[in-house]
Amino acid sequence: MNRKKHGKPGNRVLLLTGIILIALAGYQLIIKTENYHSSNQLYEELNNKYVDEDGEVNSQDEMDWTFPHVDIEALQKENPDVAGWLYFENEKISYPLMYSGDDDTYLHTAMDGSYAYAGALFVEGENSPDFEDSHTIIYGHNMRNLSMFGRLRYYRKEDYYRKHPYFQIITADSAYRYQIFSCEDVAVDSFIYQVPFGADRDFSDFIGKLYQQSLYDTGVSADKNDKIVTLSTCSQSGRRFVVHGVRVAEERIKR
């Protein structure tokens, strides 16, 4: 008589465990994908509702530039933590900037208070939310779908920088234009995460170091009397990628 050979119990347990783990991984992937979609949809809706690029306001200073109308006051009614809006010229980076006074609140929280793996772009808690510090840091996730600060990775290439050298910060009262002058990979505990500074020798030395370790020479100048904004996102394991811009123009917004 032939008897059927059954697998050992231990093998069946391992097989079942593997199936469960695969199912869990698939479920988590579905949840994360749905969360990505919800986050993208939220920020797309905010752009459509509060940002008017067709109605750009012409600047009156010597540098020819325009900036979109952003209804910051309406955004602040939805969430008073809105400090302004980050807008890249000729690129798909356009998001509200949050300020909570800490560096945790908006890591995985969207502007509307909902959970979002992508979180929100937010200003360093030790900075002033009016962007008048000599050095202001803005954090954002490096998302695989290129949302948030996912597109900053392109600044590793000088050719890309030459086509996208400017970004803007728009508040309820003013529009500020920044020109990128340096970018590099840094450690999590790098000296670049120092805020704030005064218009002194320490700040001058700080700027000098940014030039020294930049991936390429932009030819853009900055000194201790300037306002500098650092955009920071994740890079390789244990590293971060940062882009530094110097304020080159500003204009008061007429009400």
KELOTI-135750 format. One record per residue (C-alpha): residue in three letters; chain; x, y, z. Coordinates in steps of 0.5 Angstrom, whole numbers, plus 500, padded with zeros to 3 digits. Layout:
BEGIN
SITE;ALA;A;X;Y;Z
...
//
This chain:
BEGIN
SITE;MET;A;500;500;500
SITE;ASN;A;503;507;498
SITE;ARG;A;502;512;503
SITE;LYS;A;502;520;502
SITE;LYS;A;508;523;504
SITE;HIS;A;506;530;508
SITE;GLY;A;511;535;509
SITE;LYS;A;514;536;516
SITE;PRO;A;510;541;520
SITE;GLY;A;515;546;521
SITE;ASN;A;516;547;513
SITE;ARG;A;508;548;513
SITE;VAL;A;509;553;519
SITE;LEU;A;514;557;515
SITE;LEU;A;510;557;508
SITE;LEU;A;504;560;512
SITE;THR;A;509;565;515
SITE;GLY;A;512;567;508
SITE;ILE;A;505;568;505
SITE;ILE;A;502;572;511
SITE;LEU;A;509;576;511
SITE;ILE;A;508;577;503
SITE;ALA;A;500;579;504
SITE;LEU;A;502;584;510
SITE;ALA;A;507;587;505
SITE;GLY;A;502;588;499
SITE;TYR;A;497;591;504
SITE;GLN;A;502;596;507
SITE;LEU;A;504;598;500
SITE;ILE;A;497;599;498
SITE;ILE;A;496;603;504
SITE;LYS;A;502;607;502
SITE;THR;A;500;608;495
SITE;GLU;A;493;610;497
SITE;ASN;A;496;615;502
SITE;TYR;A;501;618;497
SITE;HIS;A;495;619;492
SITE;SER;A;491;623;498
SITE;SER;A;497;627;499
SITE;ASN;A;498;629;492
SITE;GLN;A;491;630;491
SITE;LEU;A;491;635;497
SITE;TYR;A;496;639;495
SITE;GLU;A;494;639;488
SITE;GLU;A;487;642;490
SITE;LEU;A;491;647;495
SITE;ASN;A;495;650;488
SITE;ASN;A;488;650;484
SITE;LYS;A;484;654;490
SITE;TYR;A;489;658;493
SITE;VAL;A;495;659;487
SITE;ASP;A;494;664;481
SITE;GLU;A;499;663;476
SITE;ASP;A;495;666;471
SITE;GLY;A;495;672;475
SITE;GLU;A;502;673;476
SITE;VAL;A;504;680;479
SITE;ASN;A;509;684;476
SITE;SER;A;515;686;480
SITE;GLN;A;517;693;479
SITE;ASP;A;525;693;481
SITE;GLU;A;531;692;477
SITE;MET;A;530;685;476
SITE;ASP;A;525;683;471
SITE;TRP;A;521;677;475
SITE;THR;A;514;675;477
SITE;PHE;A;511;672;482
SITE;PRO;A;504;668;483
SITE;HIS;A;498;671;487
SITE;VAL;A;497;666;493
SITE;ASP;A;492;667;498
SITE;ILE;A;496;666;504
SITE;GLU;A;490;669;509
SITE;ALA;A;485;664;506
SITE;LEU;A;490;659;508
SITE;GLN;A;492;661;515
SITE;LYS;A;484;661;516
SITE;GLU;A;484;653;515
SITE;ASN;A;491;652;519
SITE;PRO;A;494;658;522
SITE;ASP;A;501;654;522
SITE;VAL;A;501;656;515
SITE;ALA;A;507;661;514
SITE;GLY;A;508;662;507
SITE;TRP;A;508;659;500
SITE;LEU;A;514;656;497
SITE;TYR;A;514;656;489
SITE;PHE;A;520;654;484
SITE;GLU;A;520;658;478
SITE;ASN;A;519;653;472
SITE;GLU;A;519;647;476
SITE;LYS;A;513;643;479
SITE;ILE;A;515;645;487
SITE;SER;A;509;649;489
SITE;TYR;A;507;648;497
SITE;PRO;A;505;651;503
SITE;LEU;A;510;652;508
SITE;MET;A;508;650;515
SITE;TYR;A;511;653;522
SITE;SER;A;509;649;529
SITE;GLY;A;515;651;533
SITE;ASP;A;518;644;533
SITE;ASP;A;521;639;528
SITE;ASP;A;516;634;529
SITE;THR;A;509;636;528
SITE;TYR;A;509;636;520
SITE;LEU;A;514;630;519
SITE;HIS;A;508;626;517
SITE;THR;A;502;631;518
SITE;ALA;A;499;634;512
SITE;MET;A;497;642;512
SITE;ASP;A;490;640;513
SITE;GLY;A;492;636;519
SITE;SER;A;491;629;516
SITE;TYR;A;496;623;517
SITE;ALA;A;501;623;511
SITE;TYR;A;507;620;510
SITE;ALA;A;509;625;505
SITE;GLY;A;508;630;511
SITE;ALA;A;509;638;509
SITE;LEU;A;514;642;508
SITE;PHE;A;516;646;514
SITE;VAL;A;520;651;517
SITE;GLU;A;526;650;522
SITE;GLY;A;523;650;529
SITE;GLU;A;528;655;532
SITE;ASN;A;527;660;526
SITE;SER;A;522;666;526
SITE;PRO;A;517;664;521
SITE;ASP;A;517;671;518
SITE;PHE;A;523;669;514
SITE;GLU;A;527;675;516
SITE;ASP;A;533;671;520
SITE;SER;A;540;671;516
SITE;HIS;A;539;663;515
SITE;THR;A;532;660;515
SITE;ILE;A;532;652;514
SITE;ILE;A;526;649;511
SITE;TYR;A;525;641;511
SITE;GLY;A;521;636;506
SITE;HIS;A;521;629;505
SITE;ASN;A;525;626;499
SITE;MET;A;519;622;496
SITE;ARG;A;520;617;490
SITE;ASN;A;514;620;486
SITE;LEU;A;518;627;486
SITE;SER;A;513;630;490
SITE;MET;A;515;635;496
SITE;PHE;A;523;635;496
SITE;GLY;A;523;629;491
SITE;ARG;A;526;634;485
SITE;LEU;A;531;637;489
SITE;ARG;A;535;631;487
SITE;TYR;A;536;634;480
SITE;TYR;A;540;639;483
SITE;ARG;A;546;634;483
SITE;LYS;A;547;636;476
SITE;GLU;A;549;643;474
SITE;ASP;A;546;643;467
SITE;TYR;A;539;642;471
SITE;TYR;A;541;648;476
SITE;ARG;A;542;653;470
SITE;LYS;A;535;652;468
SITE;HIS;A;532;652;475
SITE;PRO;A;536;657;479
SITE;TYR;A;531;661;482
SITE;PHE;A;525;659;487
SITE;GLN;A;520;664;491
SITE;ILE;A;517;665;498
SITE;ILE;A;511;668;498
SITE;THR;A;508;671;505
SITE;ALA;A;501;675;506
SITE;ASP;A;505;681;506
SITE;SER;A;511;680;501
SITE;ALA;A;514;676;496
SITE;TYR;A;522;674;496
SITE;ARG;A;526;671;490
SITE;TYR;A;532;667;492
SITE;GLN;A;538;665;487
SITE;ILE;A;541;658;489
SITE;PHE;A;548;659;490
SITE;SER;A;550;652;493
SITE;CYS;A;548;645;494
SITE;GLU;A;551;639;497
SITE;ASP;A;550;632;501
SITE;VAL;A;552;633;508
SITE;ALA;A;551;629;515
SITE;VAL;A;545;629;519
SITE;ASP;A;549;633;524
SITE;SER;A;553;638;519
SITE;PHE;A;554;645;521
SITE;ILE;A;549;647;516
SITE;TYR;A;544;646;521
SITE;GLN;A;546;652;525
SITE;VAL;A;540;658;526
SITE;PRO;A;540;663;527
SITE;PHE;A;546;668;525
SITE;GLY;A;547;675;525
SITE;ALA;A;550;679;520
SITE;ASP;A;557;678;523
SITE;ARG;A;564;674;522
SITE;ASP;A;561;667;524
SITE;PHE;A;556;668;519
SITE;SER;A;561;670;513
SITE;ASP;A;565;664;515
SITE;PHE;A;559;660;515
SITE;ILE;A;557;662;508
SITE;GLY;A;564;661;506
SITE;LYS;A;564;654;508
SITE;LEU;A;558;653;503
SITE;TYR;A;561;655;497
SITE;GLN;A;567;650;499
SITE;GLN;A;563;644;499
SITE;SER;A;558;646;494
SITE;LEU;A;558;640;488
SITE;TYR;A;559;646;483
SITE;ASP;A;561;653;482
SITE;THR;A;554;657;481
SITE;GLY;A;558;664;480
SITE;VAL;A;553;667;485
SITE;SER;A;555;671;491
SITE;ALA;A;552;672;498
SITE;ASP;A;555;675;504
SITE;LYS;A;554;676;511
SITE;ASN;A;548;682;510
SITE;ASP;A;544;677;506
SITE;LYS;A;538;673;507
SITE;ILE;A;539;665;506
SITE;VAL;A;535;660;506
SITE;THR;A;537;652;506
SITE;LEU;A;532;647;503
SITE;SER;A;534;640;506
SITE;THR;A;531;633;504
SITE;CYS;A;534;626;506
SITE;SER;A;539;623;501
SITE;GLN;A;543;617;502
SITE;SER;A;543;613;509
SITE;GLY;A;545;618;514
SITE;ARG;A;546;623;509
SITE;ARG;A;542;629;507
SITE;PHE;A;542;633;501
SITE;VAL;A;541;641;501
SITE;VAL;A;540;647;497
SITE;HIS;A;542;654;499
SITE;GLY;A;539;660;496
SITE;VAL;A;540;667;497
SITE;ARG;A;535;673;497
SITE;VAL;A;536;677;491
SITE;ALA;A;529;681;490
SITE;GLU;A;523;682;494
SITE;GLU;A;517;686;494
SITE;ARG;A;511;688;498
SITE;ILE;A;504;685;496
SITE;LYS;A;499;690;495
SITE;ARG;A;492;689;499
//
